[in-house]
Amino acid sequence: MLSVFLMHHPLETRHLLNFREIANARSIRKAAVHLNLTTSAVSHSLKRLEEDLGSKLFIRDTRKIELTYAGQRLLAYAEDILKNLTKARYLVKEWSNASHQTLRIGASTAACQYIIPLALRELKESLPSMNIQIIPGNTYELIALLEGNKIDVAIYPSGSFSRQKNKTCIGSDCLQFIVNPMHEWTANSKASIREIESQRIILSGTEDYTFNLIDEYFRSFGASLMPFIEIANEEVIKRLVELDIGIGILPNWIVKKEISNGSLRSFPLGRRTLRRHWVVAHPEKKDLNFNETLFIGICKNVAQNLFSGLSQ
């Protein structure tokens, strides 16, 4: 029964720490000096560890001390165990402080409407006492706020995505025409870029990064884009299109419900897909803390669920 108990009984951390010091110093006396303990205490600690394990860890003679094979293997485990225990100490301290910190989040309009509410619901479950500030803005405004260290993280759409230390891609979407079911394009089941200049286009704003992305896309086909209405609110854009006031350009995930119930129709912009990559960025010269890392992970799950139509 005793042997079974020992098999399931964790090793004492102080014995492991003393063992590692002896192994590194190759001397019980030197290890005792480094540990600020007596030689007798360190020797007794090693004896207790060897008895606990039922195995010799060192081969000792009058001039030197060497690790046995079992000692060599244990040393590798001890390094990892002690490193993780040290890390746990700092993490617990960070977790304790995390709930009393303020997280400053910059977000585009669409992120504020769709991603942030779901992400914060989950974040507040993990850190209920944490303070949160939401600062809305377009992509260019958010990048400027990051550069000025006015916000901790920012969620916004981008065109191409290259792996950068201060950016995490949380998902991607494709922009499409959104029209009223009675629109002339519905009869032909396709949109026409050649007719874009005669259409009443409703967009989120010409100062926004997405507008530049769309404008560049149409210019590549020899067409110019002139918005009929500019409004930085995707929900309002949907309602205006439903009233047949104009046509919108939005990703399908935002209008999934309306397309499903038949109040809106969607068509590809053209032969080439116009894709956006959503990123969460932080200041380049600042390392992420626990709160920010947790928030980014939650945003990635939320965004991918939204883009794939899994979120309610």
Buried (B, 14 or more C-beta within 10 A) or exposed (E): EEEEEEEEEEBEEEBBBBBBBBBEBEBBEBBBEBBEBEBEEBBBBBEBBBEEBEEEBBEEEEEEBEBBEBBEEBBEEBBEBBEEEEEEEEEEEEBEEBEEBEBBBBBBBBBBBBBBEBBBEBBEEBBEEBEBEBBBBBBEBBBBBBEEEBBBBBBBBBBEBEEEEBBBBBBBBBBBBBBBEEBEBBEEEEBBBEEBEEBBBBBBBEEBBBBBBBBEBBEEEEBEBEBEBBBBBBEBBBEBBBEEBBBBBBBBBBBBEBBEEEBBBBBBBBEEEBBBBBBBBBBEEEEBBBBBBBBBBBBBBBBBBBBEEEBE
